[in-house]
Amino acid sequence: MNLKHYFIAITLCALYILNLMGCKNQQDANEKDLLTIHIKDYENKVIPRPAVISSIDTIALNTCGNFMGDIKTVCISDSMVYVLDRANTVWAFKFPSGDFVKRIRNVGHGNGEYVSAWAMTLGDSLLFLMDFDTKSILAYDAVLNYKSSFRYGFPAMDFIKVKDGFLFLNLLATEKLHRIVHTNNLGEVQQSYLPSKMSLDMIYNETSFVRDKNGEVYIFPPFSNEIYRWTSGGPKPAFRTDFGRNTAKDNVKSSYDITESERAFNTGFFIVDHHIINNFYHSGKTYYSFYNMKNGRQHQGYADTTEVIPFAPRWQSSNGLIGYILTNDYDKWKPQKDSCDAALFVFHLK
């Protein structure tokens, strides 16, 4: 080996070592940034509402005498509230008044029609609606005028708009198409992430994506203890829940096995302001964990069922948790107007 080749070899070796060190440092940084929330001593403990909730906004939805089915999902923008009910109807109301704007139930196979409305998301000044049966996404303007649609080619349960397309939760993860699928704005697959061999034969949460007030998107795969933040490089681990001895086993083949294991498992996840909130199920009860990222304080237990306004959040807006009631089915709280068949409650955290 001559001197020139010797220096080239030395240089290549040095670059290789530096690259390995960089990868190791990046891995260490990722582990350092990953926040683990330890959940314990929650059984038989009530979370006092004043300890975690600062105020509650009520949005009485004026349905103008039209029947509203059980609410499936909700989206709130700066000026509108969108509700999808289980009767396949999409509603638009003014925010925060709850005044009726429009309702659509365009069921069918024609242009602008859907068969089974399943999920909604906001983005690019549009409301996007997922049709589960036809694997289609329909786009509407702010007052539910149909604009366009596209199809995607796999069974999905939830989705969210991101800057360069959409993220989907793939129900049937395979070796080629993993649990989280990134498509462009036309539904064409760009990449998939988070491989999983677990079959989702039982699902407790229908929402796997949340967006915080800064526009950051977080991913919560079903029955996972990991929460990921979406980046230009794909999902990055952000938070982890640890139930200690009650943690469900890894690498189970079926979600049903987790539900029957008598271990604790997550059923929902929210990120509001500086709070991380997850609800989880253990031994036949639903519990909540509140973690304050500013001071590290935690509150864990179950909600007080004696409260007039029930705390059972299903979704989140940019600044609060969202729960609901159908007023005809609830006796503790009644609206002032007879035309209100449902009410949303936005819980603001301390």
PyMOL commands that set and color helices and strands:
alter all, ss='L'
color gray80, all
select helices_A, chain A and resi 3-33+49-52+244-246+255-259+327-329
alter helices_A, ss='H'
color red, helices_A
select strands_A, chain A and resi 35-38+46-47+53-62+71-76+80-85+90-94+100-104+117-123+126-131+136-140+146-151+156-162+165-170+180-183+189-193+209-211+217-219+226-231+234-242+265-272+275-282+285-292+298-303+315-316+321-326+340-349
alter strands_A, ss='S'
color yellow, strands_A
deselect
rebuild
show_as cartoon
